[in-house]
Amino acid sequence: MVKKPIKPAKQTPSPKPEPEPRREPAPKAAAAKAPVADVRPAVIVVGADKGGVGKTTIARAILDFLSLNDIEARAFDTETPRGTLHRFHPDETMIVDLTSTADQMKIIDTLNSAQAKVSVIDVRAGGLSPALEALDEIGFFDAVKAGEFRFILLHVIGPSIASLDEIAEIAPYMTDANYFMVKNHVNDTTFFEWDPQTHARYFEEVTTTGEITIPKLGELAYEQVELAGAPYSVFIANQTADGEPADHSFVLRGYVRTWLARVADEFERVGLLDLINGAAKA
């Protein structure tokens, strides 16, 4: 007897899922506007009316600091006809005479057109007051006040009270400047302490942006960098001024590395990069 095939039980179709309510697309967030780059040229003047305070040492350190922070800069050495800054940074530096109208034009008239938007001017000994007077005469400080340029002065003072006499002479030009007093420990001489009376006498007419202290670089290390004729960063990298491998002392390179790092810390502490880039220091 043949068995009949068993019919499969009729399955009740499962109910169709309810359609999900239509979701409206979330509104697109407004694209954040990129901050507008502030491309106003910045002029950094390093100077003093007193000689032997290590102005060029500061200018060289600034150029290294800017380079290590990927900021392109050009430099002007006013120690004519032979410039010390030019010896260490020949590619970025032009030797000029700030009392010459033609050389003033080389600096000021090219601020906007130059690829490098930072110009470092190393003023020769005794030339700070005349340099500021010349800049004032051509209307540079009016342009700074109008927001065309940024102006930063690093006034390198010596360890004697006589250096402070310069402050009264340059105070009239510092109204719209970022004015730093720089204590450069070029030797073991200690700086005087400014008592309240001294402070009142010399600082009541000028507002400083800050004070920068440059530590002393040991004599032997300083001497070897001088003999190498290379930027500090190049000496640290054990290279010659031409970029060739050198045989500089590991110990002396270490001292220069530590010194340059401390100088960079000082520049960062006072917000030098923020002033150059136009950002407010936190």
C-alpha positions, 0 to 999 in steps of 0.5 A: 500500500502506497502511503500518500504524501503528507502535505506540509502544514500551511504556514501563516505568512509573518506580518510585514514589518512596519516601515520606519518613519522617515528621518529627516537628514540632519542639517549640515553643520556650518563649515568652520571658517579657517582663521585668516592668516595674519601676514603683516610683516614683522620687524625685529630690531636688536640693538643697544647704544652701548657696545659689548653687550652681545647684540649679535649673539641675540640676533643669531639666536633669534634667526636659529629660533625662527628657523627651528620653528619653520619661520622664514626670516631675512636679516640686515646687518648694520655693521658696515662694511664688515658684518658679524651677523653676515659672517654667520648667516650669509644666505639670509643677511644683507649688510646695510647702512641705516643712515643711507636712504637707499639702504633704508629702501632696501629694508622698508620698501620690500617688507610686503614684497619679500618672501620672508615676512620677518626681518631681523635688524642687527643694529651696530653698537651705538646706533640704536637711537639714530636707527629709531630716529631714522625710522620715525622720520620716514613714518615707519612708526606711524605705519606700525600704529596703523597696523601695517607692520609689527615692530618688536624691539629687543633692547640689549642692556649691559650690567651697569646702571649706565645702560639704563640711560638709553631707555629715556632716549628710546622711550618716545618711539616705543608707544606702539612697539613690543619692547623687551629689555634683554639681560645678556650674561656675556660674562660673569658680571652680575646685573645690578638689582633695580630698587624701586627708586631706580625703577621709577626713574628709568621705567616710568616713561616706557612700558615694557612687554617683558624682560628676557634673560640670556644665560651665559655660554661658556667661553670655550664653547663660545670660542669654538662656535666663533671659529666655526663661523656657523649658526649655533644649530649648524654647530650643534649638528656637527656640520661646517658652515658649508653643510659638510660633516665637521669634527666639533667636540661632543662636549662643546656641542652639548653645551651649545645645545643646552644654551640654545634650548634655554634661550628658546625657552625664554623666547617662548616664555615671552610669546615671541612667536605669538607676537610675530604671528599676530596671536594673543599670548594666553 
